[in-house]
Amino acid sequence: MEMAPHASAVAPAGDIGWFTAALARAGTAAEGLAPVVRTLVGGAPADLHSDDVIARTRGMIADVAGQLATALAEGAGAGKDAARHDAAALERDGAAIAALLTASAPFLMAVHALALEWHVTDRLDRTHGIDPVLPPLMAEGIAAADADLAGATKAVLAAQARFCSAQRRMQLPLSELPADLFRIAVQTLHACALAAPAADAQSRAIIAERSLRLRFDAERGRLALLRRLFERAPEPALWLDPAQAGIALFLTALARIMGGPREEAVLLTSATQAGRLALVLRAAGMDGAIVRRTLLCLHPDVAVPPTLDDLDPAAAAALVQWTPDL
């Protein structure tokens, strides 16, 4: 995307006031989010809007914990069927591992971001008919004359289909974890073994880790495939239109221009972050009408100032205090 020059122009006072207030609300909503999510995942009541996201976060953490507990049981040398037979031990270890994963802020927030991504993806499918697996840009990529681009798009298509299927079951396969989260999962496995009364618990954890690492390849996960596809995209700016790109591609592009983790990009899809999202998109040189259309797609009830076009990209970047990276 060709970025607008960082000129000295400033936005009209009315726009500055609206965005300043929006940023203040966004900051308040995002501050201390991990402890709040941790409390909700732990069983405290959630508001109606968060019920699905929190339940899905809890379900995915439990699923990861179950996979790790099974790997720990198999580390004793029993076959898979035999390891699954001791339901009480699996339940005990799974609960312990789930508690440790929930206590890890990076792991918790990453899983929460996946749950929120699916929440938005499913909502836009129902309200706007945006296909969760095959949005228009994906269809164009598959039909591209560039064989490498078409192949990369097909790989993302398969990964996105797996993601949708897993989300509907509130599951998160270990194979889909990024490398940093897989490392946390393995460390949690060892932490659980250290606290276990069995004398061979640590040796079983070592065997389990070796087995898990043999089957793990971070570069084959959905998020890695999305990043590689973005690098091949002939017009990456088009990914910033969720109606055309779908949420998975949109979030990948948004995280890229922000130069931050995907979790931060996902948070910008919430209604409380609408003002910040508008500024980020405007700072990236997006036309005001396109920014307004994006916000309307995500949040039909959010009213954006009609003079958004007059907000200079440099002024927008200054308000959010970052430099666009696209």
TORKOL-309192 format. One record per residue (C-alpha): residue number from 1; x, y, z. Coordinates in steps of 0.5 Angstrom, whole numbers, always signed. Layout:
BEGIN
resi / px / py / pz
NUM / X / Y / Z
...
//
This chain:
BEGIN
resi / px / py / pz
1 / +0 / +0 / +0
2 / +3 / +7 / -2
3 / +3 / +11 / +5
4 / +0 / +18 / +5
5 / +6 / +23 / +7
6 / +7 / +25 / +14
7 / +5 / +32 / +13
8 / +4 / +38 / +18
9 / -3 / +38 / +17
10 / -8 / +37 / +23
11 / -15 / +34 / +23
12 / -21 / +39 / +25
13 / -22 / +40 / +32
14 / -29 / +36 / +32
15 / -25 / +30 / +29
16 / -20 / +31 / +34
17 / -25 / +31 / +40
18 / -29 / +25 / +38
19 / -22 / +21 / +37
20 / -19 / +23 / +43
21 / -25 / +21 / +47
22 / -26 / +15 / +43
23 / -18 / +13 / +45
24 / -20 / +14 / +52
25 / -25 / +10 / +52
26 / -21 / +4 / +48
27 / -16 / +5 / +53
28 / -20 / +4 / +59
29 / -23 / -2 / +56
30 / -17 / -5 / +54
31 / -13 / -4 / +61
32 / -12 / -10 / +65
33 / -16 / -14 / +61
34 / -12 / -21 / +62
35 / -14 / -21 / +70
36 / -21 / -20 / +68
37 / -21 / -25 / +62
38 / -18 / -30 / +67
39 / -23 / -29 / +72
40 / -29 / -30 / +67
41 / -26 / -36 / +65
42 / -25 / -38 / +72
43 / -33 / -38 / +73
44 / -35 / -31 / +75
45 / -41 / -29 / +71
46 / -40 / -26 / +64
47 / -44 / -21 / +61
48 / -49 / -23 / +55
49 / -44 / -20 / +50
50 / -38 / -24 / +53
51 / -41 / -31 / +54
52 / -40 / -34 / +48
53 / -32 / -31 / +48
54 / -31 / -33 / +55
55 / -34 / -40 / +54
56 / -30 / -41 / +48
57 / -24 / -39 / +51
58 / -25 / -44 / +57
59 / -27 / -49 / +52
60 / -20 / -49 / +48
61 / -16 / -48 / +54
62 / -19 / -55 / +57
63 / -18 / -58 / +50
64 / -11 / -56 / +50
65 / -10 / -59 / +57
66 / -13 / -65 / +55
67 / -8 / -66 / +50
68 / -3 / -65 / +54
69 / -5 / -69 / +60
70 / -6 / -75 / +55
71 / +1 / -74 / +52
72 / +3 / -74 / +59
73 / +0 / -81 / +61
74 / +2 / -84 / +54
75 / +9 / -82 / +57
76 / +9 / -88 / +62
77 / +10 / -92 / +56
78 / +2 / -94 / +55
79 / -1 / -94 / +48
80 / -6 / -89 / +47
81 / -12 / -93 / +48
82 / -9 / -95 / +55
83 / -7 / -88 / +57
84 / -14 / -86 / +56
85 / -17 / -91 / +60
86 / -15 / -88 / +67
87 / -20 / -83 / +66
88 / -19 / -80 / +73
89 / -12 / -79 / +72
90 / -13 / -75 / +66
91 / -18 / -71 / +69
92 / -14 / -69 / +75
93 / -8 / -67 / +70
94 / -12 / -64 / +65
95 / -15 / -59 / +71
96 / -8 / -58 / +74
97 / -6 / -56 / +67
98 / -12 / -52 / +65
99 / -11 / -48 / +71
100 / -3 / -47 / +70
101 / -5 / -45 / +62
102 / -10 / -40 / +65
103 / -5 / -37 / +70
104 / -1 / -35 / +64
105 / -3 / -28 / +61
106 / +0 / -29 / +54
107 / -3 / -36 / +53
108 / -10 / -34 / +56
109 / -10 / -27 / +52
110 / -8 / -31 / +45
111 / -13 / -36 / +46
112 / -18 / -31 / +48
113 / -16 / -27 / +41
114 / -18 / -33 / +37
115 / -25 / -34 / +41
116 / -26 / -27 / +39
117 / -24 / -28 / +32
118 / -29 / -33 / +31
119 / -34 / -29 / +35
120 / -33 / -24 / +30
121 / -33 / -28 / +24
122 / -39 / -32 / +26
123 / -43 / -26 / +27
124 / -41 / -23 / +20
125 / -43 / -29 / +17
126 / -50 / -29 / +20
127 / -51 / -21 / +19
128 / -47 / -20 / +12
129 / -46 / -27 / +9
130 / -38 / -26 / +9
131 / -36 / -33 / +8
132 / -32 / -36 / +14
133 / -27 / -40 / +9
134 / -28 / -37 / +2
135 / -29 / -30 / +2
136 / -28 / -26 / -5
137 / -21 / -25 / -4
138 / -19 / -32 / -2
139 / -23 / -34 / -8
140 / -19 / -30 / -13
141 / -13 / -32 / -10
142 / -15 / -39 / -11
143 / -16 / -38 / -19
144 / -10 / -33 / -19
145 / -5 / -35 / -25
146 / +1 / -34 / -21
147 / +2 / -42 / -19
148 / +5 / -40 / -12
149 / +0 / -35 / -10
150 / -6 / -40 / -12
151 / -2 / -46 / -8
152 / -1 / -41 / -2
153 / -8 / -39 / -2
154 / -11 / -46 / -2
155 / -6 / -48 / +4
156 / -10 / -42 / +8
157 / -16 / -44 / +5
158 / -15 / -51 / +8
159 / -13 / -48 / +15
160 / -18 / -44 / +15
161 / -23 / -49 / +14
162 / -20 / -53 / +20
163 / -20 / -47 / +24
164 / -28 / -46 / +23
165 / -29 / -53 / +25
166 / -25 / -53 / +31
167 / -28 / -47 / +34
168 / -35 / -50 / +33
169 / -33 / -55 / +37
170 / -29 / -51 / +42
171 / -22 / -54 / +41
172 / -15 / -52 / +39
173 / -11 / -57 / +37
174 / -3 / -57 / +39
175 / -1 / -57 / +32
176 / -4 / -50 / +31
177 / -1 / -46 / +36
178 / +5 / -41 / +34
179 / +12 / -43 / +37
180 / +11 / -39 / +43
181 / +5 / -42 / +45
182 / +7 / -49 / +44
183 / +13 / -47 / +48
184 / +9 / -45 / +54
185 / +4 / -51 / +53
186 / +11 / -55 / +54
187 / +13 / -52 / +60
188 / +6 / -52 / +63
189 / +7 / -60 / +62
190 / +13 / -60 / +66
191 / +10 / -56 / +71
192 / +5 / -60 / +72
193 / +10 / -66 / +73
194 / +14 / -63 / +78
195 / +8 / -62 / +82
196 / +5 / -69 / +81
197 / +7 / -75 / +87
198 / +9 / -80 / +82
199 / +16 / -81 / +82
200 / +17 / -82 / +74
201 / +12 / -76 / +73
202 / +18 / -72 / +70
203 / +21 / -77 / +66
204 / +14 / -78 / +63
205 / +14 / -71 / +62
206 / +21 / -71 / +58
207 / +18 / -77 / +54
208 / +11 / -73 / +52
209 / +15 / -67 / +50
210 / +19 / -71 / +45
211 / +13 / -74 / +42
212 / +10 / -67 / +42
213 / +16 / -64 / +38
214 / +16 / -69 / +33
215 / +9 / -68 / +31
216 / +10 / -60 / +31
217 / +11 / -56 / +26
218 / +10 / -48 / +27
219 / +10 / -46 / +20
220 / +4 / -51 / +18
221 / +0 / -47 / +23
222 / -6 / -43 / +20
223 / -3 / -36 / +23
224 / +4 / -38 / +20
225 / +0 / -39 / +13
226 / -4 / -33 / +13
227 / +3 / -29 / +14
228 / +6 / -32 / +8
229 / +0 / -31 / +4
230 / +0 / -24 / +6
231 / +7 / -23 / +4
232 / +5 / -26 / -3
233 / -1 / -22 / -4
234 / -1 / -17 / -10
235 / -5 / -12 / -7
236 / -4 / -13 / +1
237 / -9 / -6 / +2
238 / -15 / -10 / +0
239 / -14 / -14 / +6
240 / -16 / -9 / +10
241 / -23 / -9 / +7
242 / -27 / -15 / +12
243 / -32 / -15 / +7
244 / -28 / -17 / +1
245 / -22 / -21 / +5
246 / -26 / -24 / +11
247 / -24 / -23 / +18
248 / -18 / -28 / +18
249 / -14 / -24 / +12
250 / -17 / -17 / +15
251 / -14 / -19 / +22
252 / -7 / -21 / +19
253 / -6 / -15 / +15
254 / -8 / -10 / +21
255 / -3 / -14 / +25
256 / +2 / -13 / +20
257 / +1 / -5 / +19
258 / +1 / -4 / +27
259 / +7 / -8 / +27
260 / +4 / -11 / +34
261 / +2 / -18 / +36
262 / -5 / -21 / +33
263 / -8 / -21 / +39
264 / -8 / -13 / +39
265 / -11 / -13 / +32
266 / -17 / -17 / +34
267 / -18 / -13 / +40
268 / -19 / -7 / +35
269 / -25 / -11 / +33
270 / -29 / -10 / +39
271 / -34 / -4 / +39
272 / -30 / +0 / +45
273 / -24 / +0 / +40
274 / -28 / +3 / +34
275 / -25 / +10 / +35
276 / -18 / +7 / +35
277 / -19 / +2 / +29
278 / -21 / +8 / +25
279 / -15 / +12 / +27
280 / -10 / +6 / +25
281 / -14 / +5 / +18
282 / -13 / +13 / +17
283 / -6 / +13 / +19
284 / -5 / +7 / +14
285 / -7 / +12 / +8
286 / -14 / +9 / +8
287 / -19 / +13 / +5
288 / -24 / +16 / +10
289 / -30 / +13 / +6
290 / -27 / +6 / +6
291 / -25 / +7 / +14
292 / -33 / +9 / +15
293 / -35 / +3 / +11
294 / -30 / -2 / +15
295 / -33 / +1 / +21
296 / -40 / +0 / +19
297 / -39 / -7 / +17
298 / -36 / -9 / +24
299 / -41 / -4 / +28
300 / -47 / -2 / +25
301 / -49 / +2 / +31
302 / -42 / +6 / +31
303 / -43 / +14 / +29
304 / -36 / +16 / +25
305 / -36 / +24 / +24
306 / -37 / +25 / +17
307 / -31 / +30 / +16
308 / -27 / +23 / +17
309 / -24 / +25 / +10
310 / -21 / +31 / +13
311 / -17 / +28 / +18
312 / -10 / +27 / +16
313 / -6 / +21 / +16
314 / +0 / +24 / +20
315 / -5 / +27 / +25
316 / -8 / +20 / +26
317 / -2 / +17 / +27
318 / +0 / +22 / +32
319 / -6 / +21 / +36
320 / -5 / +13 / +36
321 / +3 / +14 / +37
322 / +5 / +9 / +32
323 / +8 / +9 / +25
324 / +4 / +5 / +20
325 / +8 / -1 / +17
326 / +5 / -2 / +11
//
